[in-house]
Amino acid sequence: MQSHRHSRNKVFLIQYYLVWCPKRRKPVLVGRVKERLEQIIYQVADELGIKVLELAINPDHLHLFISAHPTIPVHKIVRRIKGRSSNVLRKEFPELLKLPSLWTRSYYVSTIGAVSKETIEKYIEAQKGV
C-alpha cells in the first residue's frame, strides 16, 4: 500500500524512479565513494523534504526511487543531488578529478502512479453524469 503524503492544504502521492550514471559510464561508485554518495543523497533529500523509498548504487550507475512534494520539479531534484554529490565527492576523492565531470548531463525519470490510466479514465467518465 502506497502512503499518501500531507501538507497544510494538499494530499499527494508523487513518486519518481530515477537512473543516472557517471561520465563515460566509469565504474567509480564503489567502496567509500559509494558509501559517501548514499549519505549525500539522503542529506539532500532531507533538505528538500523528499523521501527516499529505495536506493541502489551500482559501480557505473544508480537507481533512486523517491516520493516528492508537488511543488518541486523533478529536474531540480536531480540537479541538486548531482550538483552536491559531484562537488563533495570530487573534493573528498581526488581520483574522481580524472573525469571531466562526475555525472553525465542525462538521466532517466519515470513517474510511478497509484492508479492506472484506465481507472482515471473510468473515474472521469463517471463524473460526467454527476
Secondary structure, DSSP 8 states (H G I E B T S, - for coil): ----EEETTEEE-EEEEEEE-BGGG-----HHHHHHHHHHHHHHHHHHT-EEEEEEEETTEEEEEEEE-TTS-HHHHHHHHHHHHHHHHHHH-GGGGGSSSSB-S--EEEEE-SS-HHHHHHHHHHHTT-
